[in-house]
Amino acid sequence: MTEYAHVTDDIEALVEDTTLPRRLKDRIYDTIEARDGVTTEQAAEIAQAVESQYVDTRVDPLEPVGTVSAQSIGEPGTQMTMNTFHYAGVAEIDVTQGLPRLIELVDARKTPDTPMMTVYLEDEYATDREKAHEVVWALEATKILALGDVSTNVADMIVRIDLNEETLLERWPTVDSADLVAGEIADTIEDALGVDTRQQGLAIEFGPSEPSYRELLQLVEQLRDIVFKGIEDISRVVIRKEETEAGDEFVLYTEGSAFGDVLHIEGVDASRSTCNNIHEIRSELGIEAAREAIINETTDTLREQGLDDVNVRHLMLVADIMTNEGTIESIGRHGISGSKDSVLARAAFEVTVNHLLAAAIHGESDDLNGIIENVIVGKPVSIGTGDVKLRMGSIDAAPVDD
């Protein structure tokens, strides 16, 4: 433990001899470091007190942790609202909260009802509003109606776009001339729609190859869907100045999510940015990051409803069982509950007849190892005292093989 300058060998030996995990040992060292002049006796008291509390808070052997966690989350969950609120006071972005969000998480939905990202910035992008806006325009999908006016001339079969110079220079800050941006936009239209464009300054015109009113309207509709800059899945970005651990900095909130694309944009701090889609996090950062995201999202959802007294260990257990196979499984008949080895446990959850019929057809057997199936058949369950085998006999009696 050479990194802790004020920790003597005696104190280090005291702490290392405890049964505490490394994380708690390091916190003890940090505490001793923060208080100069801690004696060996005082360090022993600190280590003993921490170890005693750690042992007292551990789960007892054979404790039904799954049942306790289900009750501890489900009971306060009945007090949650069914509403969707504005996110963190930002009127432009709605995010699902309350019970719908909790259900969304445990169901492991592929796409949230209101996907969003929290994007942190690095270096000068985090403190300079103009640099932060460069990232905003790199994220937000820029479509034609945001850049100018679109009109149709039915007589000449022409679609005309009148671009706004100020908007172009704002959204393409690294380009010196609005005419150059207009040229890029014209090229994009040609590639996307397969038409020939005519550009004159900030005006762009094009039309169908053959005179057709229907084709003219189709071109206008297709034009509105073209993304000229940014990410198609991100419809809006809100920028806010917030106080974080790094100090006052600009933070971006997006409506829509494209986590993998965002991480590679210049100015984005990939180590702190996150999204509310646990499947995107798993595909980009791995299953451990997805587990952490499930814990954080469920904790935040409960806290927003004033239910922050739910112990995080219950949520950690849910996240563990959802991710322990290396993929994200839902808690339901299409996931964890539907894939149990026990026929009776599967049947007890949902679609009872289907499970029993399928098991009978395939000749499945049930070893009655779990809680649910033993309750169904009226046997003692193998938890708590039910798992302890005691025999009554005299002290002098020969031991009986179990």
N, C-alpha and C positions, 0 to 999 in steps of 0.2 A: 504493500500500500504506500509506495514512495510518493505518490502524488499528494498525500496529505502531510504537509510539512510539520504540523504541531502534534501529530499522533506518535506517541512513544511506542517502543516495542511491546511494553507491558500492556498498554491499552489495546494495541492491535491484536495481541494474543487473546485478550479477554473477548473482544468482539468476534474474532474468527472462531472461537470455541463454541459459539452459540449455534443453534439450529436454524437461524434466520436465513432467508434467501439473500442472495447477493444484493438485490435492490435495497433491502432494509439495512443491511450492513453498511452500504455506501451512505445511506441517509444518516446513520449514526455517526459516521466519520465526518459528514458535512456539519452536523450539529456540534460536534466537538471542535471542529475547525472554527466555527462561528463564535465559539466562546473560549477565548484565550484563558489559559491557566486551569483547565479542567484536570483534576487529580485522578489518579488511578482508581480510587474508591468511588468517586463520582461517576467515572466512566463505567465502572462495574454496575452501579445502580441504574444508569441509563440503559445499558445493554440488558440487564435483568428485567427491567420494567417493560422494555419493548418485546423481549422474548416471551414474557408472561402473557402480555396482551395478544401477541401473535398466536400463541398456542390456544388461548381461550376463544379466539375468533375463528379457528379452523373448524371445518365441518366434521361432525362426529362420524366415526365409521358406520357404514350401513344406513346413513341418513338418506331419505328419498329426495335428493336435491331437485330432481325434475319436477316432482309434485309441488314442492315448496316454491320453486321458481314460477311455475305456472300460476299458482295462487297469488304470489306476490306481484306478478305483473297483471294478471287478469282482474283481480279485485279493484285496484285503482283504475284500471282501464275502463271500468263501467262508468267512471265519473268524467270521462273525456268527452269533448264536444265533437260534433260531426261537421264542424264548419271549416271553411278554407279562409285563411287570413292573409292580409298583406304581409310581405316578408320584411321584417326589421324596419317597419315604418316607411318602406319604399312603395309608393302608391302604384308604380308602373308594373310591379312584379307580384303575382300571386303565387303562393306555394301551398301545397296541401299540408295540413297540420292535423293534430288531434287523432281520433280513432281511425279515420281513413288512411292516414300516413302510417300508423302502426300496423294496420292490416296489410298495407302495401309492402312493408318491409318483411313481415313474417311470411307473406305469400311469395316473396322473392320475385315480384313482377319484373318482367324484362324491361319495361319502360315505365317510369313514374308518370302519374297523371300530369304533374307540373314539373318537368325536368328543369333543373337550374344548376348553375355552377357559381362557386365563389373563387374568384381569380385574384391571387396576390401578385404583386409586381416586385421587381428587383431593381437595385441601383437607382439611377436617376428617374426611371419610369415610375417609381413609387412616390417620389416627392415633387416631380415637375408635372403640372397638370397637362401641359401641351404634349409631353412625351407619353403620359398616361392615355391621352386621347388617341395617340397613334396606335396603341394596342386596342383601344375600343373599336376603331375603324377596321382593324385587322380581324376582329372577332365578329362584329355585327354584320349580318347579311345586308349588303347594299343593293337595293333593287331600283328599277328605273324611276318609279314614282317618287323616290327620295332625292333624285338627281335633277329632275326638271319636269316639264309638262309634255304630255303626249296627246297629240291630236290626229284625227283622221280626215282625209279629204276624199270623200266618196266619189266625187266627180272624176278626179284624176287617179283614183286608186292608190293613194299615197298615205303612209304613216309618217308623221313628222314629230321629231323629238327636239324640244328647245331646252338645252341644258343650262343649269344655273352655275355661273362661273364661281361664285363664292362657295357654293356647296362642293364643287369639284376640288377646289384648292384646299378646302378644309379636310375632305376625306382622303385626298392623295397629297399629304403634306410634303412628301419628298420629291414631288414633280413640280417643276418651275412654271410650266405653262398649262393653262386650262385646255388649250387646243390639243396638246399632246394627250391629255386624258380623254378628250372627246374622240381622238383617233383610236385609242385603245378600246373605248366603248363601242365604236363602230365595228372594229375587228371582231369583238366578242359577239356582237349581234349577227354578223355574217356567219361566224362559225356555228352559233347556236341555232339559227333559223334557216341557214342555207339560202340567204338572199343577198343581193348586191345593194350596198349602201352608198349614199352620196353625202359627203360631209362638207359643210361650208361654215367655218368657224365653229360655233357651238350648236349648230343646227345639223341634225342627221335625218335623212329621208330614205325610205325604202318602200317597197310594195310587192305584191304577189307577181309571179312570173306571167300569169295570165289574168286578165280582168275578172275578178270574182269577189263579190261582196262578202260571201261566206269566208273565203280564204283570207280576206283583209281582216275580218274580225278575229279569226283564229290567230293571225300573226300578232295582233294586239294582245290577246290573252297570253300567248306564249312569251311575248316580250316582258310582260309583268312578272313572269316567274324566273327570269334570268337573274342570277346572282353575279354582280359585276365585281364585288369585293367582299371579303369576309367569309364566314362559314354559313352554309345554307341552313343548318339546324338551329342557329342562334338568331332569333328574331329581334332581340332587344338587349342592350347592355346599359346598366345603370352604374355610374361612377360615384363613389362616396369617399369622403375623407374620414378616416377612422383612427382611433388611438389603439395601436396594437403593441405587442411585446417589442417590436422593432422601432416604436415611436409613432408619430403621426404620419400616415401614408395613405395613398389612394388605393381603394379596393374596388374591384369590379364585380357586379352581380349580373348574371346573364339569364335571360329567359330562353330556355332551350339548352341542350347539352351536346357537346362533342369533345369529350375530355381528351381523347388521344390527339386530336388535331391541335387543341389549345396548348398542350404541354410543349410543343415545339416552336411556338411563336416567340420571336425575340421580345424580351422584356418581361415575360411571364416567369414567375418563380414557381417552378414545377414541384419544389419540395414542400410548399404550403398550400397550393391550390387544390381544390377538391370539388366534387359534384355529388348530387343526391341519388345518382344511379349506381347501385352497388355492383351491377354487372359490368359497367364500363370501368370501374375501378379495378375489378378483378382482371379484366382483359389487359389493362395497361400496367398495373402495378403488382398483380399477383394476389393469391388467395389470402395471405396474411393481412394485406392492406384492405381487402374486402371485409375480413372479419372485424378489423378495427373500425371500418366505416359503419358496419351494422351496429356496433356498440355505440359509436358516437351519434348516429342518427336516431336510434331508439332512446338514448339518454336525452338528447335535445328535444325530441318530441314529447317525452314525459315532462321535462323541465318547463317547456312552454305552457303546459297545462297545469303547472303548479304541483306536479307529482314527483318532485325531485327527491323524495324520501325513499324511493325504490332503490334498493342496494344494487350497485353496478354489477355485482357478482352474478345476480340472476340474469342480467342482460348478457353478460359474458358467456354464461352457459348456453343461452339461446344461440349466440353467435358461433360458439364452438361446435354445437351439434349441426348447425346449418352449413358449416364449412369444413368439417373434419374429413370429408371424402376428397377434398381438393377442388370441389365445385360448390356452387351455391344451390342448396336444396331448400325448397319451401317446407314449411311445417303444415302438412296437410296430406290428403290422400294421394296427391300426385307427387309427394316428396317423402319426407321422413316417416310420417305415420303410415303411408301406403307401401312402404318398402321394408317394414319390420319382418323379422323371420317368423314371428308367431302368427299363425292364422287367426286365432281368437283376438289378438291385439289389433290386427288389421280390421277384422270384422266389427270390433267394438267402436271403431271411429266413425266410419261412414260406409254406405252401400253394403250393409251387412250380408244380404242374401247373395250378392255377386261374389263376395270374397269366399263365403262358405261353399258355394257351388263350384267355383274354380278350384278350391282346395280339394274338394271331394273328387272332382274329375281327374285331377293330377295326382291323387293319392298322397297328399301332403300330410305330415304329422306335426304335432305341437308338443314340444318338450316341457312346456309349462315352467319356463325359467323366469319369466317376468312378472311384474305386479298385476297387470291387467288380466292376463289369462288365469292366474291363480285366484283372483277375486271372482271371476266368472264361474269357475268350477268349485268354489267354496273351500279352497285350500289355504293354509297360512302363507302369507307372502314372505319372500326372502329379503326383508328389509328390517332394520332395527333389531328388536329382540326376536323377530321371527326367523332370523338367520342364525341364531345361536342355538347349538344343540347341547342340552343339559340332561344328565341322567342322575337319578337318585339312587344312592347305594351307600353302604357302610364304608368307612375309611379303609378298613382292612380288606375289603373285597377286591378281587382281581380286576384289573382294568378291562373294560368291555370295548371291543372294537366297534367303531361306528359304521 
